[in-house]
Amino acid sequence: MPKKQPLLTALNILAAAGVLGALILILFFTPEEAQMGAVQKVFYFHVSSAWAGMLSFVIAAGAGALYLAKRELRWDWLSLASIEVGIMFGLAAILSGMIWAQPIWNTWWVWEPRLTTTAIMELIYLAYFILRGALNTPEAQARLGAVYAIVSVITVPLTFFSIRLYRTIHPVVFVSGGSTAFTMSPRMWTAFIVSLAAFTVLLAALIWNRTRLAALQSANAQEEN
C-alpha cells in the first residue's frame, strides 16, 4: 500500500481540529438564541452538514462530466467518493434537523417542501449504488455513474430553493437583503463561519481519503486478475 501523502495527513489533522474548534465555539462561546434556547445551537452543524452534502453532489456531477470527457477512471473514483460523502452529510443534516424540530415543531418529521425534497435527494443518490452494483465492469459502472451523477444533481437546487418556491414551515435562515430569520450576534456569526469552514475542510479530507481508497481497491483488483 502506498504511503499517505503528507498533504492529505495535514488536511486530516486540520479537518479534525476545525470540527473540534467549531464544537467548542458552539457549546461555550455562542449565546443561546432568545426564542429557541439551547436547541438553536444545532443550527450551526445542521446548515454546515447540508452545505457539505450539496457541495459533494455538485463535485460528483463535475467529476462525472470529466470522466465522460476524458474516460479516466480517477474521475469516476472522485465522483463515487463524493456521492458517498454527500449521502453521509445529507443524513447528518436530516438527523440534526430532526433534533431541532422535535422541541420546536413538537414532532420529529413533517412532510413539508424542504424535508421532502431532501429525503428524495438522499433516496436518489442511494439508488446510485444499486444501479452501479448491477453492472460488472468498472468502465460500465463509471459510464452509468457519470450520467447518473450529472442528471441527479438537479435535486440540489430543487432542495435548496424549495423553501423559497413553496409555502413551508421550515425557517428561511437567510432572507432577502442579506439578513437572517433570527438575530445573530457577532459570536453567532463567528461560530457559523467557523463551522462552515470546518465542514468544508472535512468534506475535502473525506473525499480525498475515499478517492485514494478507490484507487487502491482498483490497483488490488488489477493485481489479482
Phi and psi restraints in degrees (value plus and minus 20) as a CYANA .aco file:
   2 PRO   PHI     -86.7   -46.7
   2 PRO   PSI     132.4   172.4
   3 LYS   PHI     -88.6   -48.6
   3 LYS   PSI     128.7   168.7
   4 LYS   PHI     -91.0   -51.0
   4 LYS   PSI     116.9   156.9
   5 GLN   PHI     -85.1   -45.1
   5 GLN   PSI     119.9   159.9
   6 PRO   PHI     -76.7   -36.7
   6 PRO   PSI     -55.5   -15.5
   7 LEU   PHI     -85.6   -45.6
   7 LEU   PSI     -57.6   -17.6
   8 LEU   PHI     -87.4   -47.4
   8 LEU   PSI     -60.4   -20.4
   9 THR   PHI     -80.8   -40.8
   9 THR   PSI     -63.7   -23.7
  10 ALA   PHI     -83.9   -43.9
  10 ALA   PSI     -58.5   -18.5
  11 LEU   PHI     -86.2   -46.2
  11 LEU   PSI     -60.0   -20.0
  12 ASN   PHI     -80.7   -40.7
  12 ASN   PSI     -63.7   -23.7
  13 ILE   PHI     -85.0   -45.0
  13 ILE   PSI     -62.8   -22.8
  14 LEU   PHI     -83.3   -43.3
  14 LEU   PSI     -59.8   -19.8
  15 ALA   PHI     -84.6   -44.6
  15 ALA   PSI     -66.0   -26.0
  16 ALA   PHI     -82.7   -42.7
  16 ALA   PSI     -63.5   -23.5
  17 ALA   PHI     -86.2   -46.2
  17 ALA   PSI     -57.7   -17.7
  18 GLY   PHI     -85.7   -45.7
  18 GLY   PSI     -65.0   -25.0
  19 VAL   PHI     -85.5   -45.5
  19 VAL   PSI     -61.8   -21.8
  20 LEU   PHI     -83.7   -43.7
  20 LEU   PSI     -63.2   -23.2
  21 GLY   PHI     -82.6   -42.6
  21 GLY   PSI     -61.1   -21.1
  22 ALA   PHI     -83.1   -43.1
  22 ALA   PSI     -61.4   -21.4
  23 LEU   PHI     -82.9   -42.9
  23 LEU   PSI     -61.1   -21.1
  24 ILE   PHI     -83.9   -43.9
  24 ILE   PSI     -63.0   -23.0
  25 LEU   PHI     -81.3   -41.3
  25 LEU   PSI     -64.4   -24.4
  26 ILE   PHI     -84.6   -44.6
  26 ILE   PSI     -63.4   -23.4
  27 LEU   PHI     -97.2   -57.2
  27 LEU   PSI     -57.6   -17.6
  28 PHE   PHI    -138.5   -98.5
  28 PHE   PSI     -32.0     8.0
  29 PHE   PHI    -128.7   -88.7
  29 PHE   PSI     -57.0   -17.0
  30 THR   PHI    -102.7   -62.7
  30 THR   PSI     124.0   164.0
  31 PRO   PHI     -99.2   -59.2
  31 PRO   PSI     144.1   184.1
  32 GLU   PHI     -97.2   -57.2
  32 GLU   PSI     118.2   158.2
  33 GLU   PHI     -88.1   -48.1
  33 GLU   PSI     121.4   161.4
  34 ALA   PHI     -82.0   -42.0
  34 ALA   PSI     -59.8   -19.8
  35 GLN   PHI    -110.3   -70.3
  35 GLN   PSI     -62.1   -22.1
  36 MET   PHI    -112.0   -72.0
  36 MET   PSI     -42.1    -2.1
  37 GLY   PHI      57.6    97.6
  37 GLY   PSI    -170.3  -130.3
  38 ALA   PHI     -86.0   -46.0
  38 ALA   PSI     -48.8    -8.8
  39 VAL   PHI     -84.8   -44.8
  39 VAL   PSI     -40.2    -0.2
  40 GLN   PHI     -81.7   -41.7
  40 GLN   PSI     -44.1    -4.1
  41 LYS   PHI     -83.5   -43.5
  41 LYS   PSI     -39.2     0.8
  42 VAL   PHI     -82.4   -42.4
  42 VAL   PSI     -47.6    -7.6
  43 PHE   PHI     -71.0   -31.0
  43 PHE   PSI     -60.8   -20.8
  44 TYR   PHI     -84.3   -44.3
  44 TYR   PSI     -66.9   -26.9
  45 PHE   PHI     -98.2   -58.2
  45 PHE   PSI     -49.8    -9.8
  46 HIS   PHI     -83.5   -43.5
  46 HIS   PSI     -71.9   -31.9
  47 VAL   PHI     -85.8   -45.8
  47 VAL   PSI     -60.5   -20.5
  48 SER   PHI     -84.5   -44.5
  48 SER   PSI     -59.2   -19.2
  49 SER   PHI     -85.2   -45.2
  49 SER   PSI     -64.0   -24.0
  50 ALA   PHI     -82.5   -42.5
  50 ALA   PSI     -63.4   -23.4
  51 TRP   PHI     -79.2   -39.2
  51 TRP   PSI     -68.6   -28.6
  52 ALA   PHI     -83.7   -43.7
  52 ALA   PSI     -60.1   -20.1
  53 GLY   PHI     -84.2   -44.2
  53 GLY   PSI     -66.4   -26.4
  54 MET   PHI     -86.2   -46.2
  54 MET   PSI     -59.6   -19.6
  55 LEU   PHI     -82.8   -42.8
  55 LEU   PSI     -57.9   -17.9
  56 SER   PHI     -79.2   -39.2
  56 SER   PSI     -64.0   -24.0
  57 PHE   PHI     -87.6   -47.6
  57 PHE   PSI     -54.3   -14.3
  58 VAL   PHI     -86.4   -46.4
  58 VAL   PSI     -62.5   -22.5
  59 ILE   PHI     -81.1   -41.1
  59 ILE   PSI     -61.0   -21.0
  60 ALA   PHI     -80.2   -40.2
  60 ALA   PSI     -61.8   -21.8
  61 ALA   PHI     -85.7   -45.7
  61 ALA   PSI     -62.4   -22.4
  62 GLY   PHI     -82.5   -42.5
  62 GLY   PSI     -62.8   -22.8
  63 ALA   PHI     -85.5   -45.5
  63 ALA   PSI     -56.6   -16.6
  64 GLY   PHI     -82.7   -42.7
  64 GLY   PSI     -61.7   -21.7
  65 ALA   PHI     -83.8   -43.8
  65 ALA   PSI     -59.7   -19.7
  66 LEU   PHI     -86.2   -46.2
  66 LEU   PSI     -55.9   -15.9
  67 TYR   PHI     -83.5   -43.5
  67 TYR   PSI     -66.3   -26.3
  68 LEU   PHI     -82.1   -42.1
  68 LEU   PSI     -51.3   -11.3
  69 ALA   PHI     -99.7   -59.7
  69 ALA   PSI     -56.6   -16.6
  70 LYS   PHI    -133.4   -93.4
  70 LYS   PSI     -35.4     4.6
  71 ARG   PHI      36.5    76.5
  71 ARG   PSI      17.4    57.4
  72 GLU   PHI    -126.5   -86.5
  72 GLU   PSI     107.4   147.4
  73 LEU   PHI     -83.9   -43.9
  73 LEU   PSI     -41.4    -1.4
  74 ARG   PHI     -80.9   -40.9
  74 ARG   PSI     -50.6   -10.6
  75 TRP   PHI     -93.9   -53.9
  75 TRP   PSI     -52.1   -12.1
  76 ASP   PHI     -86.4   -46.4
  76 ASP   PSI     -60.6   -20.6
  77 TRP   PHI     -80.7   -40.7
  77 TRP   PSI     -61.3   -21.3
  78 LEU   PHI     -85.6   -45.6
  78 LEU   PSI     -62.3   -22.3
  79 SER   PHI     -83.4   -43.4
  79 SER   PSI     -65.8   -25.8
  80 LEU   PHI     -80.1   -40.1
  80 LEU   PSI     -66.8   -26.8
  81 ALA   PHI     -81.3   -41.3
  81 ALA   PSI     -61.6   -21.6
  82 SER   PHI     -85.3   -45.3
  82 SER   PSI     -58.5   -18.5
  83 ILE   PHI     -88.2   -48.2
  83 ILE   PSI     -62.6   -22.6
  84 GLU   PHI     -79.4   -39.4
  84 GLU   PSI     -67.3   -27.3
  85 VAL   PHI     -87.3   -47.3
  85 VAL   PSI     -58.5   -18.5
  86 GLY   PHI     -82.6   -42.6
  86 GLY   PSI     -60.6   -20.6
  87 ILE   PHI     -82.5   -42.5
  87 ILE   PSI     -60.2   -20.2
  88 MET   PHI     -82.4   -42.4
  88 MET   PSI     -66.8   -26.8
  89 PHE   PHI     -87.5   -47.5
  89 PHE   PSI     -56.4   -16.4
  90 GLY   PHI     -82.4   -42.4
  90 GLY   PSI     -61.5   -21.5
  91 LEU   PHI     -84.5   -44.5
  91 LEU   PSI     -59.5   -19.5
  92 ALA   PHI     -82.3   -42.3
  92 ALA   PSI     -58.3   -18.3
  93 ALA   PHI     -86.1   -46.1
  93 ALA   PSI     -61.7   -21.7
  94 ILE   PHI     -83.9   -43.9
  94 ILE   PSI     -67.6   -27.6
  95 LEU   PHI     -85.7   -45.7
  95 LEU   PSI     -61.9   -21.9
  96 SER   PHI     -87.7   -47.7
  96 SER   PSI     -54.7   -14.7
  97 GLY   PHI     -84.8   -44.8
  97 GLY   PSI     -56.8   -16.8
  98 MET   PHI     -86.1   -46.1
  98 MET   PSI     -57.5   -17.5
  99 ILE   PHI     -81.4   -41.4
  99 ILE   PSI     -59.0   -19.0
 100 TRP   PHI     -91.5   -51.5
 100 TRP   PSI     -60.4   -20.4
 101 ALA   PHI     -87.5   -47.5
 101 ALA   PSI     -56.0   -16.0
 102 GLN   PHI     -78.3   -38.3
 102 GLN   PSI     -70.0   -30.0
 103 PRO   PHI     -97.5   -57.5
 103 PRO   PSI     -44.4    -4.4
 104 ILE   PHI    -107.3   -67.3
 104 ILE   PSI     -66.0   -26.0
 105 TRP   PHI    -118.6   -78.6
 105 TRP   PSI     -26.5    13.5
 106 ASN   PHI      43.7    83.7
 106 ASN   PSI       9.1    49.1
 107 THR   PHI    -178.8  -138.8
 107 THR   PSI     133.0   173.0
 108 TRP   PHI     -98.7   -58.7
 108 TRP   PSI     -48.3    -8.3
 109 TRP   PHI    -168.5  -128.5
 109 TRP   PSI     119.9   159.9
 110 VAL   PHI    -154.2  -114.2
 110 VAL   PSI     114.8   154.8
 111 TRP   PHI    -102.0   -62.0
 111 TRP   PSI      47.4    87.4
 112 GLU   PHI    -123.2   -83.2
 112 GLU   PSI     150.2   190.2
 113 PRO   PHI     -74.3   -34.3
 113 PRO   PSI     -66.5   -26.5
 114 ARG   PHI     -86.8   -46.8
 114 ARG   PSI     -66.3   -26.3
 115 LEU   PHI     -86.1   -46.1
 115 LEU   PSI     -58.9   -18.9
 116 THR   PHI     -86.2   -46.2
 116 THR   PSI     -67.4   -27.4
 117 THR   PHI     -86.2   -46.2
 117 THR   PSI     -53.9   -13.9
 118 THR   PHI     -85.1   -45.1
 118 THR   PSI     -64.4   -24.4
 119 ALA   PHI     -82.4   -42.4
 119 ALA   PSI     -62.1   -22.1
 120 ILE   PHI     -83.1   -43.1
 120 ILE   PSI     -63.4   -23.4
 121 MET   PHI     -78.3   -38.3
 121 MET   PSI     -65.2   -25.2
 122 GLU   PHI     -82.4   -42.4
 122 GLU   PSI     -63.8   -23.8
 123 LEU   PHI     -85.6   -45.6
 123 LEU   PSI     -58.5   -18.5
 124 ILE   PHI     -81.6   -41.6
 124 ILE   PSI     -63.2   -23.2
 125 TYR   PHI     -94.8   -54.8
 125 TYR   PSI     -47.2    -7.2
 126 LEU   PHI     -86.5   -46.5
 126 LEU   PSI     -56.1   -16.1
 127 ALA   PHI     -84.1   -44.1
 127 ALA   PSI     -44.0    -4.0
 128 TYR   PHI     -73.2   -33.2
 128 TYR   PSI     -62.2   -22.2
 129 PHE   PHI     -94.1   -54.1
 129 PHE   PSI     -51.8   -11.8
 130 ILE   PHI     -85.7   -45.7
 130 ILE   PSI     -67.4   -27.4
 131 LEU   PHI     -86.9   -46.9
 131 LEU   PSI     -60.7   -20.7
 132 ARG   PHI     -84.1   -44.1
 132 ARG   PSI     -60.5   -20.5
 133 GLY   PHI     -88.2   -48.2
 133 GLY   PSI     -36.1     3.9
 134 ALA   PHI     -99.4   -59.4
 134 ALA   PSI     -30.3     9.7
 135 LEU   PHI    -121.5   -81.5
 135 LEU   PSI     134.2   174.2
 136 ASN   PHI    -119.1   -79.1
 136 ASN   PSI     -52.0   -12.0
 137 THR   PHI    -125.0   -85.0
 137 THR   PSI     128.6   168.6
 138 PRO   PHI     -78.2   -38.2
 138 PRO   PSI     -55.6   -15.6
 139 GLU   PHI     -87.2   -47.2
 139 GLU   PSI     -62.6   -22.6
 140 ALA   PHI     -85.9   -45.9
 140 ALA   PSI     -62.3   -22.3
 141 GLN   PHI     -81.2   -41.2
 141 GLN   PSI     -61.3   -21.3
 142 ALA   PHI     -86.8   -46.8
 142 ALA   PSI     -61.8   -21.8
 143 ARG   PHI     -83.1   -43.1
 143 ARG   PSI     -70.0   -30.0
 144 LEU   PHI     -82.4   -42.4
 144 LEU   PSI     -63.9   -23.9
 145 GLY   PHI     -80.8   -40.8
 145 GLY   PSI     -59.2   -19.2
 146 ALA   PHI     -85.2   -45.2
 146 ALA   PSI     -68.0   -28.0
 147 VAL   PHI     -83.2   -43.2
 147 VAL   PSI     -62.7   -22.7
 148 TYR   PHI     -83.6   -43.6
 148 TYR   PSI     -62.4   -22.4
 149 ALA   PHI     -84.2   -44.2
 149 ALA   PSI     -57.9   -17.9
 150 ILE   PHI     -88.6   -48.6
 150 ILE   PSI     -64.5   -24.5
 151 VAL   PHI     -90.0   -50.0
 151 VAL   PSI     -60.5   -20.5
 152 SER   PHI     -89.9   -49.9
 152 SER   PSI     -40.1    -0.1
 153 VAL   PHI     -84.9   -44.9
 153 VAL   PSI     -35.7     4.3
 154 ILE   PHI     -80.7   -40.7
 154 ILE   PSI     -43.4    -3.4
 155 THR   PHI     -89.0   -49.0
 155 THR   PSI     -40.5    -0.5
 156 VAL   PHI     -88.2   -48.2
 156 VAL   PSI     -75.8   -35.8
 157 PRO   PHI     -84.5   -44.5
 157 PRO   PSI     -52.7   -12.7
 158 LEU   PHI     -82.3   -42.3
 158 LEU   PSI     -60.5   -20.5
 159 THR   PHI     -89.7   -49.7
 159 THR   PSI     -63.3   -23.3
 160 PHE   PHI     -84.0   -44.0
 160 PHE   PSI     -63.9   -23.9
 161 PHE   PHI    -109.5   -69.5
 161 PHE   PSI     -20.5    19.5
 162 SER   PHI     -78.6   -38.6
 162 SER   PSI     -58.3   -18.3
 163 ILE   PHI     -97.6   -57.6
 163 ILE   PSI     -29.0    11.0
 164 ARG   PHI    -120.9   -80.9
 164 ARG   PSI     -38.5     1.5
 165 LEU   PHI    -115.1   -75.1
 165 LEU   PSI     -46.0    -6.0
 166 TYR   PHI    -148.1  -108.1
 166 TYR   PSI     137.7   177.7
 167 ARG   PHI     -89.7   -49.7
 167 ARG   PSI     112.5   152.5
 168 THR   PHI    -174.3  -134.3
 168 THR   PSI     136.4   176.4
 169 ILE   PHI    -112.7   -72.7
 169 ILE   PSI     -26.7    13.3
 170 HIS   PHI     -88.3   -48.3
 170 HIS   PSI     111.2   151.2
 171 PRO   PHI     -85.8   -45.8
 171 PRO   PSI     118.4   158.4
 172 VAL   PHI    -112.9   -72.9
 172 VAL   PSI      81.8   121.8
 173 VAL   PHI     -85.1   -45.1
 173 VAL   PSI     -69.4   -29.4
 174 PHE   PHI    -123.9   -83.9
 174 PHE   PSI      93.4   133.4
 175 VAL   PHI    -124.2   -84.2
 175 VAL   PSI     158.4   198.4
 176 SER   PHI     -81.4   -41.4
 176 SER   PSI     127.9   167.9
 177 GLY   PHI      67.6   107.6
 177 GLY   PSI     -16.6    23.4
 178 GLY   PHI      61.4   101.4
 178 GLY   PSI     -12.3    27.7
 179 SER   PHI    -109.3   -69.3
 179 SER   PSI     158.1   198.1
 180 THR   PHI    -141.8  -101.8
 180 THR   PSI     140.2   180.2
 181 ALA   PHI     -88.2   -48.2
 181 ALA   PSI     -46.0    -6.0
 182 PHE   PHI    -151.6  -111.6
 182 PHE   PSI     135.8   175.8
 183 THR   PHI     -88.8   -48.8
 183 THR   PSI     105.5   145.5
 184 MET   PHI    -131.0   -91.0
 184 MET   PSI     100.4   140.4
 185 SER   PHI     -95.1   -55.1
 185 SER   PSI     146.8   186.8
 186 PRO   PHI     -74.8   -34.8
 186 PRO   PSI     -56.7   -16.7
 187 ARG   PHI     -86.2   -46.2
 187 ARG   PSI     -58.6   -18.6
 188 MET   PHI     -83.6   -43.6
 188 MET   PSI     -63.8   -23.8
 189 TRP   PHI     -81.8   -41.8
 189 TRP   PSI     -61.0   -21.0
 190 THR   PHI     -80.5   -40.5
 190 THR   PSI     -68.2   -28.2
 191 ALA   PHI     -83.9   -43.9
 191 ALA   PSI     -58.4   -18.4
 192 PHE   PHI     -84.4   -44.4
 192 PHE   PSI     -66.7   -26.7
 193 ILE   PHI     -86.1   -46.1
 193 ILE   PSI     -61.3   -21.3
 194 VAL   PHI     -83.3   -43.3
 194 VAL   PSI     -60.3   -20.3
 195 SER   PHI     -83.9   -43.9
 195 SER   PSI     -65.3   -25.3
 196 LEU   PHI     -80.1   -40.1
 196 LEU   PSI     -64.9   -24.9
 197 ALA   PHI     -84.4   -44.4
 197 ALA   PSI     -63.4   -23.4
 198 ALA   PHI     -82.8   -42.8
 198 ALA   PSI     -63.0   -23.0
 199 PHE   PHI     -91.6   -51.6
 199 PHE   PSI     -49.1    -9.1
 200 THR   PHI     -87.7   -47.7
 200 THR   PSI     -62.3   -22.3
 201 VAL   PHI     -85.8   -45.8
 201 VAL   PSI     -61.2   -21.2
 202 LEU   PHI     -80.9   -40.9
 202 LEU   PSI     -61.8   -21.8
 203 LEU   PHI     -77.2   -37.2
 203 LEU   PSI     -69.0   -29.0
 204 ALA   PHI     -81.4   -41.4
 204 ALA   PSI     -61.5   -21.5
 205 ALA   PHI     -85.4   -45.4
 205 ALA   PSI     -64.5   -24.5
 206 LEU   PHI     -85.8   -45.8
 206 LEU   PSI     -61.8   -21.8
 207 ILE   PHI     -85.3   -45.3
 207 ILE   PSI     -62.6   -22.6
 208 TRP   PHI     -82.6   -42.6
 208 TRP   PSI     -66.1   -26.1
 209 ASN   PHI     -82.4   -42.4
 209 ASN   PSI     -62.5   -22.5
 210 ARG   PHI     -89.9   -49.9
 210 ARG   PSI     -56.4   -16.4
 211 THR   PHI     -84.5   -44.5
 211 THR   PSI     -61.3   -21.3
 212 ARG   PHI     -82.5   -42.5
 212 ARG   PSI     -61.0   -21.0
 213 LEU   PHI     -82.9   -42.9
 213 LEU   PSI     -61.6   -21.6
 214 ALA   PHI     -82.5   -42.5
 214 ALA   PSI     -59.3   -19.3
 215 ALA   PHI     -83.9   -43.9
 215 ALA   PSI     -61.6   -21.6
 216 LEU   PHI     -86.0   -46.0
 216 LEU   PSI     -60.9   -20.9
 217 GLN   PHI     -83.5   -43.5
 217 GLN   PSI     -59.4   -19.4
 218 SER   PHI     -85.9   -45.9
 218 SER   PSI     -61.6   -21.6
 219 ALA   PHI     -84.3   -44.3
 219 ALA   PSI     -61.4   -21.4
 220 ASN   PHI     -85.3   -45.3
 220 ASN   PSI     -59.5   -19.5
 221 ALA   PHI     -84.2   -44.2
 221 ALA   PSI     -57.9   -17.9
 222 GLN   PHI     -87.6   -47.6
 222 GLN   PSI     -57.1   -17.1
 223 GLU   PHI     -86.9   -46.9
 223 GLU   PSI     -57.1   -17.1
 224 GLU   PHI     -88.5   -48.5
 224 GLU   PSI     -51.2   -11.2
